[in-house]
Amino acid sequence: MPSLETLIHYGFLAGLALAVPMLFTLGVRVLVLGTQAHQDSARSAAAAATHPDTSNHPVYYAGFFHPYPNAGGGGERVLWTMIKAIQDKYPFVVCVVYSGDRIARDDLVRSVQSKFGLAIRAESLYVVDLQWRSWVDHKYPRLTLLLQSIGSILLAAEAVHRFAPDMFIDTVGYAFTYPLVAMLSARMPIISYTHYPTISSDMQTMVSSRESGFNNDPRIARSPALSNLKSAYYLAMAHAYAFAGSFASIVMTNSSWTHDHIVKLFDMPRMTKVVYPPCDTTALARFPLDNRRNIVMSLAQFRPEKNHRLQIEAFAKFLDEHPQHKAPPAAAKPALADILSSDPEFPQLVMLGGARNLDDEARAESLRQLAKSLGIERQVHVVVNAPWSQVLKWLERSSLGIHTMRDEHFGINIVEMMAAGLLTIAHDSAGPKLDIITPAIHAVNGEVAAPSERDASAYLAAQEQGEAAEFPVGMVATTADEFAQMIAFGLGVAGPVEQALRTAARAAATTKFSEAAFCTAFYRRFGPVVRWLDIQNSDNDEE
């Protein structure tokens, strides 16, 4: 039997083992949240700046961790549609946006209206400016995943220090922030909307197979030793990512591809649901399907993973293989206004996208230089940060849409092009392959496997009768050669096949990916969180 001295010794060690994490947690809370007076002051400032409807319910503050709220991508459409949905159904909720864009609230509201056509009520919106966004902005030359993840934790610490909300909503995918938020308050639900997993099995496979790509430098791919080292690094990051994700209360993903990866990593299948991103298809679906211009349109932020270079390379191949469509050297480059007003003599590639920072601006300029080096600059137009009203004009008049990102998590811009009636070509992977362009036209043995006029006529007849029928809704490709083939097919198709393709694309986009469908699915996930907070507050009142 151990002596009393031994029992006291082990009891002390056990107490120390329990005290250390408790003291650490307390220290983190004090450092991050500050004093109670500081948080009370932050709440008072928010209360003075907003006027939610609290006639039937006390105010709740929903903190949206989205450091780039003024960008114009699909992620921002999700953010603002989510906020609009909350304002419409839960008028007592103040949406707090953590922003690194240094933009005033009223200017941000006007920007959202211009870019997405969403009317956000400023009286229930509060913007918290972040100073430390450079931690996630910085382009780390090595250990990017690790350092940007650490940066996101520091940025979240600043966000919650400046204002501690009642619920924390991450609409970017910074899962490494969740343990910090959980440590600060056990009563703060963590809602995650994940567009793209920080680390995925596809990324790990690319490294282990020594395939170069956006996430795998060619120098590493050529070296067995470096590839093995990076594989170990990715494996460690995957385990850390899974641990962090397990702190989320509710997880929403934007596609089947993202859902499958997140379920494998977070291991919360019951709490993880697909909520397709919103697409405002109502206005797009009014565009006529016929009389389209000789335009191939691209719509995506000028980020490296979007792989805009592949679009230009594919367009150049198309023009080389079909010289009758290539403008002669003496031809003048048409103005954008002229392309919109009348059908251009030669096909034009119009690339529209948002630029978040100077790096994106430089990337857009590099695309112009690439087109010039390939001798097709007279038929390529790079348009940065176009307002939504101008984007709508291109969607109404363009014939083809093109999107070349590999493993695109979803592709909301693909849906917008389909809803507008464009013949859309996307990369044969991830979200577009599994959720959006299905069924699709593929290249088989170097030839486009196009549907027959008979099948097209049968589909159109079924549509007129209101009967269910299936027909390809777009095209998929992988290489520049395949994309060039699809461009040639799309610009050359006519008659019943063209009409059926445009009709099927619009039907798929307007039923499965509408803004109304997003709001319905979002309410199913958000409603229980509000009820949980109500229960917590009820318990506090009883105490």
C-alpha positions, -999 to 999 in steps of 0.1 A, spaced: 0 0 0 15 34 -10 24 57 18 5 89 26 35 109 13 34 91 -20 -4 97 -23 1 134 -16 29 135 -42 8 119 -70 -22 140 -60 -1 171 -64 10 160 -98 -25 152 -108 -37 186 -96 -9 203 -115 -18 184 -146 -54 197 -144 -44 232 -133 -19 239 -162 -45 236 -190 -71 255 -169 -46 283 -163 -36 283 -199 -72 286 -210 -78 314 -185 -47 332 -198 -58 329 -234 -93 342 -225 -78 372 -207 -53 380 -235 -78 376 -263 -111 389 -249 -96 416 -226 -115 428 -196 -152 426 -192 -153 464 -194 -136 463 -228 -162 438 -241 -191 458 -226 -178 489 -243 -176 470 -277 -212 459 -272 -223 494 -264 -207 507 -295 -224 481 -316 -258 488 -299 -254 525 -306 -246 519 -343 -274 494 -351 -311 492 -347 -324 456 -349 -360 448 -342 -360 436 -306 -397 440 -300 -403 403 -296 -368 389 -290 -336 401 -274 -307 410 -297 -282 384 -308 -249 392 -325 -238 368 -352 -201 373 -360 -191 366 -396 -154 358 -399 -148 368 -435 -118 391 -439 -125 399 -476 -162 409 -475 -158 435 -503 -144 410 -528 -167 400 -557 -164 362 -557 -188 333 -551 -177 331 -514 -188 367 -509 -222 360 -525 -226 332 -500 -217 356 -472 -241 383 -482 -270 360 -491 -266 344 -457 -267 379 -440 -297 389 -462 -315 356 -452 -309 363 -415 -321 399 -418 -353 387 -435 -362 360 -410 -344 370 -378 -347 408 -375 -334 407 -340 -300 394 -351 -272 420 -358 -247 406 -383 -212 415 -374 -188 413 -403 -151 411 -394 -135 429 -423 -99 437 -434 -111 458 -464 -111 491 -445 -144 501 -459 -172 520 -442 -205 502 -436 -226 523 -459 -200 520 -487 -199 482 -482 -237 480 -484 -237 499 -517 -209 477 -530 -229 446 -522 -259 460 -540 -237 469 -570 -219 435 -572 -246 411 -562 -279 430 -564 -286 423 -527 -303 449 -506 -286 447 -471 -302 467 -443 -274 488 -427 -294 491 -394 -287 455 -385 -252 453 -399 -220 461 -379 -185 461 -394 -155 454 -372 -122 465 -389 -93 441 -387 -57 453 -387 -39 420 -389 -52 406 -422 -17 406 -435 -12 374 -415 -34 356 -440 -26 379 -470 11 372 -469 25 348 -495 47 325 -475 74 309 -498 74 277 -477 51 260 -452 22 281 -466 -6 259 -451 9 260 -416 18 297 -415 -15 309 -431 -34 287 -406 -14 302 -377 -21 336 -393 -59 328 -393 -58 320 -356 -41 354 -349 -66 372 -370 -95 355 -353 -80 364 -319 -80 401 -330 -116 397 -343 -130 383 -311 -109 408 -290 -125 437 -308 -160 422 -305 -171 389 -289 -203 377 -307 -230 353 -295 -223 330 -324 -192 326 -346 -198 320 -383 -168 312 -405 -177 316 -441 -142 312 -455 -130 279 -442 -105 289 -415 -111 258 -394 -79 263 -373 -97 292 -356 -124 269 -341 -104 256 -311 -95 292 -301 -132 303 -303 -143 272 -283 -117 279 -257 -130 315 -253 -166 305 -247 -183 272 -244 -216 290 -251 -206 304 -284 -218 281 -313 -194 277 -341 -210 276 -376 -188 266 -405 -195 271 -442 -167 254 -460 -161 261 -497 -128 242 -499 -110 220 -474 -77 235 -463 -60 201 -469 -76 173 -489 -67 137 -499 -64 150 -535 -36 173 -525 -19 145 -506 -23 122 -536 -7 148 -559 23 151 -537 28 114 -531 24 107 -569 50 135 -575 27 154 -598 34 191 -601 6 216 -598 -7 247 -581 -1 232 -546 31 212 -556 62 230 -568 79 212 -598 112 211 -579 95 192 -551 77 169 -575 110 159 -591 126 150 -558 117 117 -540 131 129 -507 113 163 -508 81 146 -519 83 122 -490 90 151 -466 60 171 -480 38 140 -477 46 138 -440 39 175 -436 6 172 -454 -4 142 -432 4 161 -400 -16 191 -413 -45 168 -421 -46 155 -386 -44 190 -371 -71 202 -395 -94 173 -385 -88 181 -348 -97 218 -353 -128 210 -374 -142 188 -347 -149 219 -326 -176 231 -351 -212 229 -339 -226 228 -374 -208 223 -407 -222 233 -441 -204 225 -473 -209 239 -508 -207 206 -528 -207 168 -527 -170 169 -533 -163 192 -503 -188 173 -482 -170 140 -488 -136 154 -479 -149 172 -448 -168 142 -435 -136 121 -438 -115 147 -420 -139 161 -393 -157 128 -388 -191 144 -381 -214 130 -408 -246 138 -389 -236 175 -384 -223 180 -419 -247 189 -447 -244 201 -483 -259 236 -488 -254 246 -524 -243 282 -528 -270 307 -539 -273 318 -574 -297 346 -582 -312 328 -612 -344 348 -614 -330 377 -635 -306 354 -654 -334 331 -665 -351 359 -682 -324 363 -708 -333 350 -743 -316 318 -753 -311 327 -790 -292 355 -809 -260 351 -789 -228 369 -797 -196 353 -809 -182 355 -773 -165 330 -750 -170 344 -715 -151 337 -683 -162 347 -648 -139 341 -619 -117 359 -594 -81 364 -607 -66 340 -582 -39 315 -591 -59 284 -586 -86 295 -611 -60 288 -638 -70 315 -663 -38 307 -683 -54 275 -694 -83 295 -709 -60 316 -730 -39 286 -740 -70 267 -750 -84 297 -769 -51 300 -788 -52 263 -797 -88 267 -810 -77 297 -832 -47 278 -845 -68 248 -854 -95 270 -869 -76 298 -886 -108 312 -902 -117 324 -867 -84 342 -860 -83 379 -866 -55 390 -891 -26 411 -877 -40 442 -893 -74 439 -876 -81 464 -848 -90 451 -814 -128 458 -809 -139 479 -779 -159 461 -752 -189 484 -759 -188 474 -796 -187 437 -787 -218 441 -766 -237 461 -791 -230 440 -822 -218 405 -830 -180 406 -835 -166 393 -867 -141 370 -849 -147 351 -816 -137 370 -785 -126 357 -751 -138 381 -724 -124 373 -690 -142 390 -661 -132 387 -625 -126 404 -592 -91 414 -579 -87 413 -541 -53 429 -540 -23 440 -560 -12 404 -566 -45 397 -583 -42 429 -604 -7 417 -614 -21 383 -623 -47 399 -646 -20 419 -663 1 388 -668 -29 373 -687 -29 402 -711 8 397 -717 3 360 -723 -24 367 -749 0 391 -765 28 366 -766 5 341 -783 -5 366 -809 -42 367 -799 -44 399 -779 -69 414 -804 -94 387 -793 -88 386 -756 -102 411 -731 -93 410 -693 -119 430 -673 -112 436 -636 -138 443 -609 -167 449 -633 -199 459 -616 -227 433 -615 -248 453 -639 -220 450 -665 -215 413 -658 -252 408 -665 -248 423 -700 -221 398 -708 -241 369 -694 -270 380 -716 -250 382 -748 -222 356 -746 -226 323 -763 -201 302 -743 -189 301 -707 -155 287 -697 -142 278 -662 -108 260 -659 -100 255 -622 -91 219 -613 -109 206 -582 -132 236 -581 -151 231 -548 -184 242 -564 -183 269 -591 -211 293 -585 -202 313 -616 -207 281 -636 -243 280 -624 -248 317 -632 -236 311 -668 -258 281 -671 -288 300 -658 -281 327 -683 -283 302 -711 -246 299 -719 -231 267 -733 -207 261 -704 -174 243 -703 -158 234 -670 -130 213 -657 -139 176 -654 -133 174 -616 -148 180 -581 -179 202 -579 -186 208 -616 -182 171 -623 -203 158 -594 -230 184 -588 -233 210 -616 -226 198 -652 -243 165 -650 -249 149 -674 -221 163 -694 -206 162 -729 -171 146 -729 -143 142 -754 -140 105 -763 -109 93 -782 -102 129 -792 -137 136 -805 -166 154 -789 -193 130 -780 -221 153 -790 -258 143 -785 -278 137 -816 -305 160 -831 -330 132 -825 -323 131 -788 -323 169 -786 -357 171 -803 -371 144 -780 -359 164 -749 -374 196 -762 -407 179 -769 -407 164 -733 -400 199 -719 -430 213 -738 -452 186 -723 -438 192 -688 -424 157 -687 -392 147 -670 -363 141 -694 -325 141 -693 -301 159 -716 -265 172 -712 -263 206 -694 -228 215 -705 -193 203 -714 -163 192 -694 -126 190 -703 -92 186 -687 -65 196 -710 -60 227 -733 -66 204 -763 -100 192 -749 -110 228 -739 -102 239 -775 -123 211 -789 -152 221 -767 -149 257 -777 -150 247 -814 -181 225 -807 -199 252 -787 -193 279 -813 -203 256 -841 -234 238 -827 -268 250 -839 -304 238 -843 -321 215 -819 -289 204 -802 -279 240 -793 -315 248 -781 -317 217 -760 -283 223 -744 -292 259 -734 -326 248 -722 -313 219 -701 -286 241 -686 -311 267 -675 -335 242 -661 -308 226 -639 -295 259 -626 -328 274 -618 -342 245 -598 -312 231 -579 -291 261 -572 -314 291 -567 -312 316 -540 -345 304 -525 -331 268 -523 -300 281 -505 -321 301 -480 -344 271 -473 -314 249 -466 -296 275 -446 -326 281 -423 -327 244 -415 -291 247 -401 -293 281 -386 -327 278 -368 -315 252 -343 -286 274 -333 -309 303 -325 -331 279 -305 -301 266 -286 -291 302 -277 -327 308 -265 -324 278 -242 -291 290 -228 -305 325 -222 -336 309 -206 -314 289 -182 -295 321 -173 -327 339 -166 -339 311 -143 -306 312 -124 
